[in-house]
Amino acid sequence: MTKKPSKVLIIGSGPIVIGQAAEFDYAGTQACKAMREEGVTSVLVNSNPATIMTDEGIADIIYIEPLTVEMVARIIERERPDGLLPTLGGQTGLNLAVDLADAGVLDKYNMKSLGTPIQTIRMAEDRELFKQMLINIGEPVPKSATVTSLKEAAKVAKDLGLPLIIRPAYTLGGTGGGVANTWEELDHAATVGLAASPIHQILLEESVIGWKEIEYEIMRDGADNCITVCNMENIDPMGVHTGDSIVVAPSQTLTNKEHQMLRTASLKIIRALGVEGGCNIQFALDPNSNDYYVIEVNPRVSRSSALASKATGYPIARVAAKIAVGKRLDEIPNQITGKTMAAFEPALDYLVVKIPRWPFDKFASGDRVIGTQMKATGEVMAIDRCFEAALQKAIRSLEFSNRSLLWEDRTWEMGTDINAYLLEPNDLRLWALMAALRRGLTAQELSNHTKIDLWFMDKLQNIVNMEKRLLSKPLTPELLRRAKRLGFSDEQIGTLADRLTEQVRELRHKWQIRPVYKMVDTCAAEFDAGTPYFYSTYDQENEAEPLEGNKAIVIGSGPIRIGQGIEFDYCSVHSSWALQESGFKSIMVNSNPETVSTDFDTSDRLYFEPLDEESLRDILENESGQPDNAPSPSIVQFGGQTAINLAEPLFRSGMPLLGSSAEAIDLAEDRRRFENFLNELGIPQPPGAGVTSVDEALKVAQLIGYPVLVRPSYVLGGRAMEIVHNAGELVRYMKLAIELDTKHPVLIDKYLQGKEVEVDAIGDGESVLIPGIMEHIERAGVHSGDSMAVYPGINLTEPEVETIVDYTIRMGLALKIKGLMNIQFVIMPHPESVPPGSEPSVYVLEVNPRASRTVPFLSKVTGIPMVKVATKVMLGKSLKEQGYHTGLWPKQELVAIKAPVFSMSKLLGVDTYLGPEMKSTGEVMGIDYTFDAALAKALLAAGLMLLPQGAILFSIADRDKPEALPIIRRFASIGYKLYATEGTAAMIEAAGLPVKMISKKLSEGHPNVIDIINDGTVNGVVNTVTGDRVPLRDGFQIRRSAAERRVSCFTSLDTARAAVEALANGSQIYSAQPLPDYRGKEPA
Amino acid sequence: MTKKAILVLADGSVYEGYAFGTEADACGEVVFNTSMFGYQETLTDPSYAGQIVVPTYPLIGNYGINEQDFESDKVQVRGFVVREECYQPNHYLSTGTLHEYLVENGIPGISGVDTRAITRKLRSAGVMMGIITSDKTPQQAMEQLLKVPGYGSTDFVKQVTTNAPYQWEPEPGQAASPPCKIVVLDCGLKYSILRMMCGHGCRVTAVPCTMTADEILNLKPDGILLSPGPGNPEVLDYIVDTIKKLVGKKPIMGICMGHLILGRVFGAKTFKLKFGHRGGNHPVRDLSDGRIHITAQNHGYAVDPDTLKDGLEVSHINLNDGTVEGLRHKELPIFSIQYHSEASPGPLDNTYLFEKFLEMVRGGK
């Protein structure tokens, strides 16, 4: 048995990227709590500031530093932990643990890898070792071979035969994986896979595409007690990455014998691996026999284990962490029942459906086909007591407005030819299947075609049948009840039965058709449980009696997507805790299984539900108990745009909001009203207008002058926002925008290419506290979420700061902000004619009356618990009473830089240039005492730090050439070899620098730009874009190649400048110390 | 539209749903089972004789009925209560639907009911009698229910045991030489026990529960296995008397009812649990080494450990409620488990107990 360690290092998973999302914040947070309960000191290192786990009070000692061997070794040297928990930080944590072992760090400091031995990690990750281990214990594996070169791949493939699956070793989310049906595809997939693998190793494997994909979550303790927490069935059969599959738990189509066969195999495997903790095992099961293969093992907590935890109520990460420090399963209480122990297997009396959230709403040009490489940024889960309802609730949870299962794309050509439907795996396949069923294709035909089990297809047919009944039959209480039981929303029923949504709701109330709420209790009601974890269903008995006393509802932020990330989960969780601290019962509503907010012990009560009007109103009605009781107030400020969008409907239906009023929210979001508002205050904003036609647009643009910033009035993460430089581009944009949405105007603003500054502030109606000002490294025009932000604004002049503070306070007071607000400013440089010291030109770009994505960053950097302060303000405790005052909080003697992180290598077809539309999936923070050190850390953590020596390719748009030259000189001065495309090379040559010209004309001989990226000649690319970004242009190819080869690619000169400066200024002298140590004096 | 039906419990609570299976009334003790898999095994498990079973998992019948998963030759439950009955199953082995199978066996079911509400009721009030009906009012149903004899006073074992001894045919390759000869006293056995014993190289004979000790010994068994079975062990004095005469003569393993009977043989009292243990996830601690085993369970009675005597001791306990899950004799080759080493449905983690029994048997040879 493991000797209990006294101090344990926990490695976090770093920034959110595709394949590694909020689930590891959930896991890490649970692990830290478990360490505390066990009396073990936890040392946490993570580069991602937007996490709960990096909060003071969660881990004992927190480092927000880059996850590199060097940095972690320094932390180890300083802290001297005796144990390492490598299994909670996803693939990042696992890889880093292996690297630390390889570098001899673990041995040097006599640290033990807890839970999972390093040897086991190697065995599970190395395809060959893993396969051999399975063969040794008699478990079946697909025929396969590991290769390290293209030549070898071709040779092996001849023996194995096509089709083959390509899996690179040591990558996350299946990055770089693929399927080869032809020899050409094999060539391509093997090239990509070899490049993706850090050890240039890929596995070629016999294809079992079309088999059932089944996963098991297993726990094992040091005394060899083993249990299965859950099994899950992927609705999409083998061939689609499990992270991109629609998944149901428990499995639906397996007999007891099949389940027990795979369960028994799972236990055998975890024992053979010697994992002490949690383990995920994936199987392929032949739908027509007893044959199965072991496909993959993750000897760590994973996205699937987070899903399984939420699906069952069994906290896998928490239990795994306790096992790692020596507890046995039968010594760990089952928190949910409080009476039983963790040594049991959860029994579900409901089922859950998980649907991935793909980013193709933002990346319209992206390749929507899904396969072995994960593309989803997040996921939703829904719980119900029948499949149809769980599926439909999950679809509501995706928060694609107007995309219930009734949705069909206008461009789809339809008929009875099965080939007319988009049935290869893609993000819209579910809707295509529904469309096909509606037009008379049979469930059997579709199942044969897609290999999706007929059972699931029959369920979709049930939904179609109900649609038809609602269309044709009178709406009776019986029919309405049946439709609700199948998960139809009031809105869907209204559409089909020709009623308004509100009328359907009224009918439901008249006929007493209301949802009941049932508990997730791990034991199918066998034991009396006190879990405050509920889901809705249409059934007889309601278990969620209204909570007694003062209470408020925190509306969460739903699935992780580009533009709405983990930051908002951070805010929701803190708001919930602040409510509790203030003597309120907190009620959380959210649909995202990855998160801390949906941990059942974060709030006094958790409703795992879609975040839409119907669901929220039902919950609020349930919490008021009697119709005439006052409804509980809701907090809409912390769940990103999801929650803020609910302000208006909740307000309209008479539900109270805490904090800023719906009126203030509307004022800030309505372009025309906001313009008038700023005029009255005398605060400038870039000139512009809302337009609804091409003619109008051209007129406005003419008036204000190009370039202009265009965007739809409904904005989320700068969706479909563009900078337009001429009339031609404007016409193209307008035509497209009007086609997509005729209801809302398009906003046209003068594009001010100045310095962008961002402020988060807390108002209470009388005072406005500004914890800090952040200055962006990239100029305005790059979405704030994709910009590097520097705290404090070190390049701002005193008058600029004063103006920003003045505007912020005035707007905060005038909007009567109660709680958080975020303001984006642009500062225009003075023409040289203006004397120094005159009024600076500060414009307001945008005000968001809610928490922004910089709140966790700023909270950590300033030490002001912003969400807590804001929540208390909402409950009536003024800033003054909390010890704060109006104005800017004193600057900390530190520099912190937030840098964005992208997942572009995983999204084929997506252009990577930085622009007004947000593209990053996550963020990191670099913190130190100087700008250079903080910048070096931020770049290091974001994976953007260039090698000290190397070669770099420039391809610069004409209008950027003058500005690029100093940057190019800088690269040359530190010894970088320069490569450039035709025009850029001419410019460099003219400046007297040595440069090698490389053609960007791909059809005109080799080597061209793509070649030198692919063959590793250059290790960096600086490429600025021309205005009309039609994909397939050369620049696009350059950027895509760089993304796929993981070569740093800078599309903003500002970022490139920062990167070369960080390199030039060397800064190997950065600190490695706990976060609070950077802050000189702690705030009151 | 399907016909409405109701489930009425003895305490007067009424649950509405739709009739499926055979349209008939059914009375029985209403019990819940938390297993998420294996409804076919549950339906055909003789230990459910006299009972109306409520699976807590809401979707039942998904993979239909197949030829391989029968645990006896017919449906044994009196009635079946589900949240949703699958009328479009899909599985390569499936030969029919749950509904069709219940109709063939003349058993009624009710679907669309709030099975979790029923479970919560049974958990807090204890198991009780109930009736499924599609043509009676709740009042009429209650009147009917009152006429039915109580579950605990009925000898269901006699109803489900085999009429005559029979030998289980091993599958090809299963016969070992020399095989152990095992007699299984059929109190309501599941085929899986016979299959697994054969799988371990035994020649297995199942015999009626009414067989006398001499008749059993005349079969010259190497070991005797007391099978699971339905109902109250306190009404089975005749079996207890039979086994008393076998103690010390042959190695004995008891499973479930067999375990309760063994307890009684050694003087222990049994008592009725409030809502029983029925499912595939019950943790059991082996007191000899502290290890935890996940077990399949189906029982409503338990041995009172304080009343044990004559060399029998507790070997396993339930981690959830501390009740007795296993007994062993301090000297004699006798042991028993309250749970199901044959699983079916449930986890296969405890099949090693058959090997343990066979070691005893071989040791005594």
Interface residues (C-beta under 8 A of the other chain):
Chain A: A223 D224 N225 I227 P250 Q252 T253 L254 T255 N256 K257 H259 Q260 R263 T264 L267 P287 N288 S289 L329 D330 K339 T340 M341 A343 F344 E345 P346 A347 L348 D349 Y350 L351 R385 C386 F387 D453 L454 W455 D458 E478 K518 C523 A524 A525 E526 F527 D528 D539 Q540 E541 E543
Chain B: M1 Y15 E16 F32 T34 S35 M36 F37 G38 Q40 E41 T56 Y57 P58 L59 N62 Y63 N66 Q68 D69 R83 E84 C86 Q88 P89 N90 H91 Y92 L93 V113 D114 T115 R116 A117 T119 R120 R123 S124 F275 G279 G280 N281 H282 P283 R285 G290 R291 I292 I294 L319 N320 A343 S344 P345 G346 P347 L348 D349
